[in-house]
Amino acid sequence: MTQGTTQGSMQGPGPERPGRTTADTVLHLFEQQARDTPRGYAVIAGADSLTYAQLDVRANQLAHHLMAGGLPPGAVVAIGTARRTEIVVALLAALKAGGAYAVIDVEVPFTGQRQLAALTPYVLLTDAAHHARLDDGSGRWVVRLGAEAAEISARPAQAPPRPEHGAAAAVLFTGAVFPRAVPVGHARLLAAHEAWTKAIRPVPEDRHLITQSPDLTAFAAGWTRALCSGGALVVSERTPWTPEGIRRAIETEQVSVLHTDPAGATRLLVQDAGTAAAPGAGSPGGGARGRRDLDPALRWLRLVTVTGDRLFLDEQEVLQSGLRTGARLLNVYGLTEAAGIGTWFELSQLPRPLDHAEQLCLIGSPFPGCAADARTGQLHLTPPDGGDAIPTGDLVELRPDGLLEFRGRRRDRIAMADGAVDPHALEAVIRSHPDIGAALVAELPEDESGARRLAAHVAPPAGARSWPPAADLPDGGQLREHLAGKVDPAQLPQVVVRLRTLPRNRGGQEDREALPRPVATGKAGRGGAGGSGKYTPTGSGTPAPFPLVGCGIPFLIGTGLIFFILAKILWPGSTDLDGVPNPWAFLFFVLYLFEGASFAAGLVFLVGGRAMMLRHGPGQSPGFTRAAHLAVVYLLIAWWPQDNFYRLAAKHDWPLQAALVYAFNIPLMLAAVVLAFYLTRKPPSPFDFEEAGDRGGSSAR
């Protein structure tokens, strides 16, 4: 294990890096591997797999094509395709042609368009499937990889003359809705690779799998770990990785090194357990404190790196327990500006066992070549190739054992009447409850007195086997009782929102802005532990309670009475199936059940839906929201009466048929148009983005 020295609150091994290779770019390292092991697999992607020699030849041909098109030194080459093998070919070709590569998100076209706008690239490499969605009509040069394949393959197979390189080797992205382009130079990309090499010690026999999207830092800067060390990069052929696809690839391709985020590690090592975890076991985004039998499909793994968000010590322990003896699990804290590295921690760094593992989040020691400065309480990281220290916006503490402890983010602090509340510290104490695996604290809207209050969003451990999900989570009174004496009374949450899992963004980070926002359904308490307000959580990722759950059995009885009156009095015989043979009678019976359920849902939405729509669409006018609300209600309610009227109408009663069409079908179409217009006009939330303090992608903290 490589660890940095400690001087006061400064960590880092200093500017010297013994054993540095003689190569001056990661491209040189790849080309050396192509010369040494031409027949070894470089990219494994089913039918699209390539050896080192094949990958080098294809990258050379595309590089010649780019240079023939006049690519200036240092110009940005944007890569927008879903074929992972083509992405690897293209980024190597960009480096060979003297340009800088930038991988664009094609799964979410809106994000890809924003990334292109932040880049202003010289050329876009794409394919027919994504050309129309990414080409904004700016007039930039577009190379359609499929359409121009014959022309590209006719180019020379040998490496082009070494061009003059620009300042940047790659342009990485931080943020999603409002992405920020971060140039990364050749020296930094190489230094980051060398730091990874010293930390994870890759060997040519390794097969690497990176679960994150190719446009995120983990992949866009992490491909060097495989292709510059002689290993193979395992990628999906055309679609994003699925949890089952990852597990299958690890088993069939004998993946030995996995790079993933906390949620991905949880799904692989905890949630898919063949045997139930012990009570209280769980994981990130559901915490974990148990142990399970090892999954035989993961027997090839020798190393798992987890990056993207905080990882509490108990979570890391249970993830480690999902690996075979001797396998390593690294918690990596990285910055986009540092090509995805910063600090790293594994359990073997602990000098002794620690108490309260569920409240500790250790990020360990700097990568070789990096330095970490925690003297002001905020973490400043110096990249591996030197330069100015980068303020991260994250709070850390240098422990007596020389390890860095993550203490939250400055931007997450909540201003209260009695001072600022650090949600990370409060969330850590909340996690000490045995039935809580993960927690996020958010601020509630001000009450009538103008006081600010807190809501605790909690999720069960991922290994918990309760039904319904989250049933074992504590309510507000139980949580406040658990926290009494452990936190300041002013910080006690007034509301507890129980979720199946916490929302995360595409980079794997806990998404505070996507938390459901509780909507008051009654007069709230005025604070402290005595608050008695009732709240209905709404928003993304929420198993929101039914607005009329409080009505319970009376509501069901009332709905059944309405069904009986309408079916037996207004439409007698409409549901009679005596003359219909099976299995058709059963199928029509199921249809009637669905129509009745839709009618009931429409009644529920009529009563409680408008408040939720006002919460989700604050930028819309009240009248437009009311119209959209009624449109949804009509779309739900109309099926049952329409179907009954049609069944009872004579087939050749044209006046009645026309009346039914105009009474039901056309209003259904109009309701759909109103709803579509409402959804497309809904303005994006001003908070739906990753701030600069995240430092980007899946490697950001």
C-alpha positions in Angstrom: 0.0 0.0 0.0 1.3 3.4 -0.9 0.6 6.2 1.6 1.6 9.8 1.7 3.5 11.4 4.6 1.8 13.8 7.0 3.0 17.2 7.9 0.5 19.1 10.1 -2.7 19.0 8.1 -0.8 18.5 4.8 -0.7 15.1 3.2 1.2 14.1 0.2 4.4 12.3 -1.0 5.8 15.4 -2.4 6.6 16.3 -6.1 8.9 13.5 -6.8 7.4 10.3 -8.2 10.0 7.5 -8.3 9.7 5.0 -11.1 8.0 7.4 -13.5 7.8 5.9 -17.0 9.8 7.5 -19.9 6.6 7.9 -21.9 5.4 11.5 -22.1 1.7 10.7 -22.9 -0.8 7.9 -22.2 -0.9 7.4 -26.0 2.7 6.4 -26.0 1.9 3.8 -23.3 -0.9 2.4 -25.3 1.2 2.2 -28.5 3.9 0.4 -26.6 1.3 -2.2 -25.4 0.1 -2.6 -29.1 3.7 -3.3 -30.1 4.4 -5.7 -27.3 1.1 -7.7 -27.2 -0.6 -7.1 -30.6 -2.7 -10.3 -30.3 -3.9 -9.6 -26.8 -7.5 -8.4 -26.4 -7.7 -4.6 -25.8 -11.5 -4.2 -25.9 -14.0 -7.0 -25.1 -17.5 -6.2 -26.5 -18.9 -9.4 -28.0 -18.8 -9.2 -31.8 -17.1 -5.8 -31.5 -14.1 -7.0 -29.6 -10.7 -5.8 -30.8 -7.1 -6.9 -30.1 -4.4 -4.3 -29.4 -3.2 -4.5 -33.0 -6.7 -4.1 -34.5 -7.5 -1.2 -32.1 -4.3 0.5 -33.0 -4.9 0.1 -36.8 -8.4 1.5 -36.6 -7.3 4.4 -34.5 -4.5 5.2 -37.0 -6.9 5.1 -39.9 -9.4 7.5 -38.2 -6.5 9.8 -37.1 -5.4 10.0 -40.8 -8.9 10.9 -41.7 -9.1 13.7 -39.1 -5.7 15.1 -40.1 -6.7 15.0 -43.8 -9.8 17.1 -42.8 -7.5 19.8 -41.3 -7.8 19.1 -37.6 -5.8 21.8 -35.9 -3.4 20.9 -33.0 -5.3 20.8 -29.8 -8.7 21.1 -31.4 -11.6 19.3 -29.6 -12.9 16.1 -31.1 -16.4 15.4 -29.8 -17.4 11.7 -29.7 -21.1 10.9 -29.7 -22.0 7.3 -30.3 -23.5 4.5 -28.3 -21.0 1.9 -29.5 -18.4 1.6 -26.8 -15.8 0.1 -29.0 -16.1 3.1 -31.4 -15.7 5.5 -28.5 -12.3 3.9 -27.6 -11.2 3.9 -31.2 -12.2 7.6 -31.6 -10.5 8.9 -28.4 -7.3 7.2 -29.4 -7.6 8.6 -32.9 -8.1 12.1 -31.5 -4.9 11.8 -29.5 -3.0 10.4 -32.5 -4.2 13.3 -34.6 -3.0 15.9 -32.1 -6.5 16.8 -30.8 -8.3 16.6 -27.5 -11.2 14.2 -27.1 -14.5 14.8 -25.4 -17.1 12.0 -25.0 -20.7 13.2 -25.3 -23.7 11.7 -23.6 -26.0 10.1 -26.3 -28.4 8.4 -23.9 -29.8 11.7 -22.8 -29.8 14.0 -25.9 -30.6 17.1 -23.9 -27.4 16.6 -21.9 -25.4 15.8 -25.0 -26.6 19.0 -26.6 -25.6 21.0 -23.6 -22.2 19.4 -23.5 -21.6 20.3 -27.2 -22.6 23.9 -26.4 -20.0 24.0 -23.6 -17.3 22.6 -26.0 -17.6 24.2 -29.4 -15.7 21.3 -30.9 -14.0 21.3 -34.3 -15.5 18.0 -35.4 -18.2 15.7 -34.1 -17.8 11.9 -34.5 -21.2 10.2 -34.4 -23.4 7.7 -36.2 -26.7 7.9 -38.1 -28.7 7.0 -35.0 -27.5 10.1 -33.0 -26.5 12.5 -35.8 -29.9 14.3 -35.9 -30.1 14.6 -32.1 -26.6 16.0 -31.6 -26.1 18.1 -34.8 -27.4 21.6 -33.9 -26.9 23.1 -37.3 -23.8 25.0 -36.3 -22.0 24.0 -39.5 -19.2 22.1 -37.7 -17.6 19.2 -39.4 -19.4 15.9 -38.8 -18.0 12.5 -39.4 -20.6 9.7 -39.5 -18.7 6.7 -38.4 -21.0 4.2 -40.1 -21.6 6.0 -43.3 -17.9 6.9 -43.8 -16.5 3.6 -42.6 -15.2 2.6 -46.1 -13.5 5.9 -46.6 -11.9 5.7 -43.1 -10.7 2.1 -43.6 -9.0 3.1 -46.8 -6.6 5.4 -44.9 -3.1 4.1 -44.0 -2.9 1.6 -41.1 0.4 2.9 -39.7 0.6 5.6 -37.1 0.4 9.2 -38.6 3.5 11.4 -38.2 3.6 12.7 -34.6 1.6 15.9 -34.7 2.1 18.9 -32.4 -0.1 18.4 -29.4 -2.3 21.1 -27.9 -2.5 21.9 -24.2 -5.4 19.5 -23.5 -5.5 15.8 -24.0 -9.2 15.4 -23.0 -12.1 17.6 -22.0 -14.1 16.1 -19.2 -17.5 17.2 -17.9 -18.9 18.1 -14.5 -22.6 18.7 -14.0 -25.5 17.3 -15.9 -28.2 19.8 -16.8 -25.7 22.6 -17.0 -22.4 20.8 -17.8 -19.1 22.5 -17.4 -16.1 21.6 -19.6 -12.9 20.8 -17.8 -9.7 20.6 -19.9 -7.2 18.0 -18.7 -3.6 18.2 -20.1 -1.4 15.4 -21.3 0.8 15.5 -18.3 -2.1 15.3 -15.8 -3.7 12.4 -17.6 -0.4 10.5 -17.6 0.3 11.4 -13.9 -3.2 10.3 -12.9 -2.6 6.9 -14.7 0.7 6.5 -12.9 -1.0 7.3 -9.5 -3.7 4.7 -10.3 -1.0 2.2 -11.2 0.7 2.6 -7.8 -2.5 2.3 -5.9 -4.2 -0.7 -7.7 -1.1 -2.4 -9.2 -2.7 -3.5 -12.5 -1.3 -6.5 -14.4 -1.7 -7.4 -18.1 -3.9 -10.3 -17.2 -6.5 -7.9 -15.7 -9.9 -7.4 -17.3 -11.4 -4.0 -16.3 -15.1 -3.1 -16.3 -16.2 0.5 -15.7 -19.9 0.7 -15.0 -20.4 4.5 -15.4 -21.5 6.2 -18.6 -18.7 6.9 -21.1 -19.1 10.7 -20.8 -18.4 10.6 -17.1 -14.9 11.1 -15.7 -14.7 7.5 -14.4 -14.7 6.2 -18.0 -13.5 9.2 -20.0 -10.3 9.4 -17.9 -10.3 5.8 -16.6 -9.8 3.8 -19.8 -6.0 4.3 -19.3 -6.0 1.8 -16.4 -6.6 -1.0 -18.8 -5.2 0.0 -22.1 -2.0 1.5 -20.8 -1.2 -1.5 -18.6 -1.7 -4.3 -21.1 -5.1 -5.3 -19.7 -8.5 -5.6 -21.5 -11.4 -3.1 -21.2 -14.7 -4.9 -21.0 -17.6 -2.7 -22.3 -21.2 -3.2 -23.3 -21.8 -3.4 -27.0 -24.4 -0.6 -27.6 -26.5 0.0 -24.5 -25.7 1.1 -21.0 -24.8 -1.5 -18.4 -27.7 -3.1 -16.4 -27.1 -4.6 -13.0 -27.7 -8.1 -14.4 -25.5 -7.3 -17.4 -22.6 -6.3 -15.1 -22.9 -9.5 -13.1 -23.1 -11.6 -16.2 -20.1 -9.9 -17.8 -18.0 -10.3 -14.6 -18.7 -14.0 -14.7 -18.4 -14.8 -18.4 -15.5 -12.4 -19.2 -13.7 -13.1 -15.9 -13.5 -9.5 -14.9 -10.9 -8.9 -12.2 -11.1 -5.2 -11.7 -14.4 -3.4 -11.4 -14.8 0.4 -11.2 -18.3 1.5 -10.1 -20.3 3.8 -7.8 -21.8 3.2 -4.4 -25.2 2.2 -5.8 -23.6 -0.1 -8.4 -21.5 -1.8 -5.7 -24.5 -2.2 -3.5 -26.6 -3.9 -6.2 -23.8 -6.3 -7.0 -22.4 -7.1 -3.6 -25.4 -6.8 -1.3 -28.9 -6.5 -2.9 -28.6 -9.5 -5.2 -27.6 -11.8 -2.3 -28.8 -15.3 -2.6 -29.5 -15.4 1.2 -31.1 -12.6 3.2 -28.8 -10.5 5.2 -29.1 -10.3 9.0 -31.5 -7.8 10.5 -29.9 -4.4 10.1 -27.8 -5.4 7.1 -27.7 -3.1 4.2 -25.6 -0.8 2.1 -25.1 2.6 0.5 -28.5 4.2 -0.2 -29.5 1.7 2.1 -26.6 1.1 4.6 -25.3 -2.3 5.5 -24.2 -3.9 8.7 -24.5 -7.6 7.9 -22.7 -10.4 6.0 -23.9 -12.8 3.4 -22.7 -15.8 1.4 -20.3 -15.0 -1.4 -21.7 -14.9 -4.9 -19.8 -17.4 -7.1 -20.2 -15.2 -10.1 -17.9 -12.7 -8.5 -15.1 -15.1 -7.8 -12.8 -13.5 -10.5 -12.9 -10.0 -8.8 -9.6 -9.1 -7.1 -10.3 -5.3 -6.9 -13.3 -3.1 -6.7 -13.0 0.7 -6.7 -16.0 2.7 -5.6 -16.2 6.4 -6.5 -18.9 9.0 -6.9 -20.2 9.8 -3.3 -19.5 9.3 0.4 -19.2 5.8 1.7 -19.6 5.2 5.4 -17.3 2.8 7.1 -19.9 0.2 7.9 -21.0 0.3 4.3 -17.5 -0.3 3.1 -17.2 -3.2 5.5 -20.2 -5.0 4.2 -19.2 -4.4 0.6 -15.8 -5.8 1.4 -17.5 -8.8 2.9 -19.2 -9.5 -0.4 -15.8 -10.2 -2.0 -13.6 -13.3 -1.6 -10.7 -13.3 0.9 -7.8 -11.2 -0.4 -9.8 -9.0 -2.8 -9.5 -5.3 -2.3 -12.2 -2.6 -2.1 -11.1 1.0 -2.4 -13.2 4.0 -1.6 -12.0 6.7 -4.0 -12.5 10.5 -3.7 -11.7 12.2 -7.0 -11.9 15.4 -8.8 -12.7 15.9 -12.5 -9.9 18.6 -12.6 -7.5 15.9 -11.4 -8.6 13.3 -14.0 -10.6 11.4 -11.4 -8.2 11.0 -8.6 -7.6 12.6 -5.2 -7.6 10.4 -2.1 -8.3 6.7 -1.5 -9.1 4.5 1.5 -9.3 0.8 2.1 -10.0 -1.0 5.4 -6.4 -2.2 5.8 -5.3 1.4 6.3 -7.0 1.4 9.7 -4.4 1.1 12.5 -7.0 -0.3 14.9 -10.7 -1.1 15.0 -13.0 1.9 15.3 -16.2 2.4 17.1 -19.4 3.9 15.5 -18.5 2.8 12.0 -22.0 3.8 10.8 -21.1 7.5 11.6 -17.6 7.6 10.0 -16.8 8.4 6.4 -13.0 8.0 5.7 -11.4 9.1 2.5 -7.9 8.0 3.6 -4.7 9.3 2.0 -3.8 11.1 -1.2 -3.0 9.3 -4.3 0.7 9.2 -5.1 1.7 12.5 -6.5 -1.3 14.3 -5.0 -1.3 16.5 -1.9 -4.3 17.1 0.5 -4.4 20.2 2.6 -7.0 20.3 5.4 -5.7 23.2 7.5 -8.7 25.5 6.9 -11.3 22.7 7.4 -11.9 22.6 3.6 -10.1 20.1 1.5 -7.7 21.5 -1.1 -6.2 18.9 -3.5 -3.1 19.4 -5.5 -3.2 17.3 -8.8 -0.5 14.7 -9.4 1.4 16.8 -11.9 1.6 19.8 -9.6 0.0 23.1 -10.0 -2.2 25.1 -7.7 -4.3 23.4 -5.0 -7.9 23.1 -6.0 -10.6 24.0 -3.4 -13.2 21.2 -3.3 -15.9 22.8 -1.2 -15.8 19.7 1.0 -15.1 19.6 4.7 -12.5 17.2 6.1 -10.6 16.5 9.3 -7.2 15.1 9.6 -7.5 12.4 12.2 -4.7 11.5 14.7 -4.1 8.2 12.7 -3.2 10.3 9.7 -6.4 9.5 7.7 -8.7 12.1 6.2 -12.3 12.0 7.4 -15.0 13.4 5.2 -17.2 15.9 7.2 -19.7 17.1 4.6 -20.1 19.8 2.0 -20.1 23.5 2.5 -22.9 24.0 0.0 -25.2 21.6 1.8 -25.2 23.6 5.1 -28.7 24.7 6.2 -29.1 28.2 7.8 -31.3 28.0 10.9 -32.4 30.6 13.4 -29.9 29.2 16.0 -27.0 28.9 13.4 -26.0 26.7 10.5 -26.8 23.0 10.5 -24.3 20.6 9.0 -26.6 17.9 7.4 -23.8 15.3 7.1 -23.1 15.3 10.8 -26.9 15.0 11.6 -27.3 12.3 8.9 -24.4 10.3 10.4 -26.2 10.2 13.8 -29.5 9.3 12.2 -27.7 6.3 10.6 -27.0 5.0 14.1 -30.6 3.9 14.3 -30.5 0.1 13.7 -33.3 0.2 11.1 -32.0 3.1 9.0 -29.4 2.4 6.3 -29.2 5.9 4.7 -30.4 9.4 5.5 -30.6 12.9 3.9 -31.7 15.9 5.8 -33.4 18.8 4.0 -35.0 22.1 4.9 -38.8 22.4 5.0 -40.7 25.4 3.8 -41.2 28.0 6.5 -44.3 27.5 8.7 -46.8 30.2 9.7 -44.4 31.6 12.3 -41.6 31.9 9.7 -39.5 29.3 11.5 -37.4 26.9 9.4 -37.7 23.2 10.1 -35.9 20.0 9.1 -37.1 16.9 7.4 -35.2 13.6 7.6 -35.5 11.4 4.5 -34.6 7.9 5.5 -34.2 4.6 3.7 -33.8 1.0 5.0 -30.7 -1.1 4.7 -30.5 -2.7 1.3 -30.3 -6.1 2.8 -33.5 -5.6 4.8 -36.3 -8.0 3.9 -39.4 -6.2 5.2 -42.8 -6.1 3.4 -43.9 -3.6 2.4 -40.5 -2.1 1.7 -39.4 0.5 4.3 -42.1 -0.8 6.8 -39.5 -1.1 9.6 -38.3 2.5 9.4 -39.0 4.6 12.5 -41.7 7.3 12.4 -41.0 10.9 13.6 -41.6 10.2 17.3 -39.4 7.1 17.3 -36.6 8.9 15.5 -36.7 11.9 17.7 -36.6 9.6 20.7 -33.5 7.9 19.3 -31.8 11.3 18.6 -32.6 12.8 22.0 -29.4 13.6 23.9 -27.3 12.9 20.7 -28.0 16.1 18.8 -29.0 19.7 19.6 -32.8 19.8 20.2 -33.0 22.6 17.6 -31.7 20.1 15.0 -34.3 17.4 15.7 -36.2 16.7 12.4 -39.9 17.7 12.6 -40.8 15.4 9.7 -39.6 12.0 8.7 -40.1 10.9 5.1 -39.7 7.2 4.7 -38.3 6.0 1.3 -37.4 2.7 -0.3 -34.1 4.2 -1.4 -32.6 7.6 -1.7 -32.5 9.3 -5.1 -29.2 9.4 -7.0 -28.1 11.2 -10.1 -26.6 9.5 -13.1 -23.1 10.0 -11.6 -24.0 7.9 -8.6 -24.3 10.8 -6.2 -27.1 11.2 -3.6 -29.3 13.8 -5.2 -30.6 16.2 -2.6 -32.5 18.3 -5.1 -34.5 15.2 -6.2 -35.8 14.5 -2.6 -39.5 14.5 -2.3 -40.8 17.8 -0.9 -43.3 17.3 1.9 -46.6 19.1 1.2 -48.6 20.1 4.3 -52.0 18.4 4.6 -52.8 19.9 8.0 -51.6 22.5 10.5 -48.0 21.8 11.3 -46.6 21.9 14.7 -44.5 24.9 15.7 -41.2 23.1 16.1 -39.2 20.9 18.4 -40.2 17.3 19.2 -43.7 18.3 19.7 -44.5 19.1 16.1 -47.7 17.3 15.0 -47.9 18.4 11.4 -48.8 15.8 8.8 -47.0 15.8 5.5 -47.4 14.0 2.3 -44.0 13.5 0.5 -44.1 14.2 -3.2 -41.5 14.2 -5.9 -38.9 12.1 -7.7 -38.1 8.7 -6.3 -40.8 8.7 -3.7 -43.2 5.9 -2.6 -45.6 8.8 -1.8 -48.5 7.8 0.4 -51.9 7.8 -1.3 -53.6 11.2 -0.7 -56.7 9.4 0.6 -54.9 6.7 2.6 -56.4 8.2 5.8 -59.9 7.4 4.5 -59.0 3.7 4.4 -61.9 1.3 4.3 -64.6 4.0 4.0 -63.1 5.2 0.7 -63.0 1.6 -0.6 -66.7 1.1 0.4 -67.7 4.4 -1.2 -65.9 3.5 -4.4 -67.5 0.1 -4.5 -70.9 1.7 -4.0 -70.3 4.1 -6.9 -69.3 1.1 -9.1 -72.5 -0.8 -8.1 -74.8 2.2 -8.8 -73.3 2.9 -12.2 -73.0 -0.7 -13.3 -76.3 -2.0 -12.1 -78.6 1.1 -12.4 -77.2 3.2 -15.2 -75.7 0.4 -17.3 -77.6 -2.8 -16.5 -76.1 -5.8 -18.2 -73.0 -4.0 -19.3 -70.7 -6.4 -17.3 -72.8 -9.6 -18.0 -70.4 -12.3 -19.2 -72.8 -15.3 -19.0 -72.8 -15.7 -22.8 -69.0 -15.3 -23.3 -67.0 -18.6 -23.4 -63.6 -18.9 -21.6 -60.9 -17.8 -21.8 -62.5 -14.7 -23.3 -64.8 -14.2 -20.4 -61.9 -14.1 -18.0 -60.0 -11.6 -20.2 -63.0 -9.3 -20.3 -63.4 -9.6 -16.5 -59.8 -8.5 -16.1 -60.5 -5.6 -18.4 -63.5 -4.5 -16.2 -61.2 -4.7 -13.2 -58.7 -2.4 -14.8 -61.4 0.0 -15.9 -62.8 0.2 -12.4 -59.3 0.7 -10.9 -58.6 3.5 -13.4 -61.9 5.1 -12.4 -61.0 4.9 -8.7 -57.6 6.3 -9.4 -59.2 9.2 -11.2 -61.4 10.0 -8.2 -58.3 9.9 -6.0 -56.4 12.2 -8.3 -59.4 14.5 -8.5 -59.2 15.1 -4.8 -55.4 15.1 -4.1 -53.7 15.5 -7.5 -53.8 19.2 -7.9 -51.7 19.9 -4.8 -49.0 17.6 -6.1 -49.0 19.1 -9.6 -48.7 22.6 -8.1 -45.6 21.3 -6.1 -44.0 19.8 -9.3 -44.8 22.6 -11.7 -44.4 25.9 -9.7 -43.5 27.7 -13.0 -47.0 27.1 -14.5 -50.0 29.3 -14.1 -52.7 28.1 -11.7 -55.3 28.0 -14.5 -53.0 25.9 -16.8 -52.2 23.6 -13.9 -56.0 23.2 -13.2 -56.6 22.3 -16.8 -53.8 19.7 -16.8 -55.1 18.3 -13.5 -58.6 17.9 -15.0 -57.2 16.4 -18.1 -55.4 13.7 -16.1 -58.6 13.0 -14.2 -60.6 12.6 -17.4 -58.0 10.3 -18.9 -58.3 8.0 -15.9 -62.1 8.2 -15.3 -63.5 8.1 -18.9 -62.5 4.5 -19.8 -65.1 2.7 -17.7 -68.2 4.7 -18.7 -67.1 4.9 -22.3 -66.6 1.2 -22.6 -70.0 0.5 -20.9 -71.8 2.9 -23.3 -70.2 1.4 -26.3 -71.1 -2.2 -25.2 -74.7 -1.3 -24.8 -75.0 0.7 -28.1 -76.3 -1.0 -31.2 -73.5 -1.4 -33.8 -75.5 0.4 -36.5 -77.1 3.1 -34.3 -75.0 5.8 -36.1 -76.4 8.8 -34.2 -75.5 7.2 -30.9 -72.1 6.1 -32.2 -71.4 9.6 -33.4 -72.5 11.0 -30.1 -70.3 8.7 -28.2 -67.3 9.6 -30.3 -67.8 13.3 -29.8 -68.6 12.8 -26.1 -65.6 10.5 -25.2 -63.0 10.0 -27.9 -62.4 13.6 -29.0 -62.3 14.9 -25.3 -59.8 12.1 -24.6 -57.6 13.4 -27.4 -57.9 17.0 -26.2 -57.1 16.0 -22.7 -53.9 14.2 -24.0 -53.0 17.4 -25.9 -53.4 19.6 -22.8 -51.3 17.2 -20.7 -48.6 17.0 -23.4 -48.4 20.7 -23.7 -48.3 21.1 -19.9 -45.4 18.6 -19.7 -43.4 20.1 -22.5 -43.8 23.6 -21.1 -42.8 22.7 -17.6 -39.6 24.7 -16.9 -36.6 22.9 -15.5 -35.9 23.3 -11.8 -33.2 25.9 -11.2 -31.6 23.5 -8.8 -31.4 20.4 -11.1 -27.7 20.5 -11.7 -24.4 19.5 -10.1 -22.6 22.5 -8.7 -19.0 23.2 -9.3 -18.2 21.9 -5.8 -19.2 18.4 -7.0 -16.2 18.5 -9.3 -17.9 16.4 -11.8 -19.0 13.1 -13.2 -18.9 9.9 -11.4 -15.6 10.7 -9.7 -16.8 13.9 -8.1 -17.6 14.3 -4.4 
